[in-house]
Amino acid sequence: MKWILHHFSRTRGCDDYRQFNDRVAALRQYRQEGIEIEPGQSVRYIITDHRSKSYQKRVMIHELADGDTQYDSAKYCEYLLRAAESILLPFGYTEKRLDEIMKGKVQGNLSEYLNS
């Protein structure tokens, strides 16, 4: 599960963020667990339900995660597609096209795409 952990260094307090996001959810979990995170200290979490408005469901801090922790596979797939697009865009592969290829909706052969 190590590869799906998000890392960031805390620069502000939990209540200083204007928008609710994954980082805020993680900081709230740390606070709930009584774990003090100092500025500059690393925060690690797993996205468990990116759409949830509940900080307890949205992410799981590393300290609470175990082998049974379920992650939000759709969100991690989105991150993977974005990363692949940044490399493959010069060859005509957009995030949408890559998603279609992964879902088997489009032939993934690059030479067929370039010759069309």
SULNORWO-V452050 format. One record per residue. SS is DSSP state (H for helix, E for strand, - for the rest). Layout:
BEGIN
SS
SS
END
This chain:
BEGIN
-
H
H
H
-
E
E
E
E
-
-
-
-
H
H
H
-
-
-
-
-
H
H
H
H
H
H
H
H
H
H
H
-
-
-
-
-
-
-
-
-
E
E
E
E
E
E
-
-
-
-
-
-
-
H
H
H
H
E
E
E
H
H
H
-
-
-
-
-
-
-
-
H
H
H
H
H
H
H
H
H
H
H
H
H
H
H
H
H
H
H
-
-
-
H
H
H
H
H
H
H
H
-
-
-
-
-
-
-
H
H
H
H
H
-
-
END
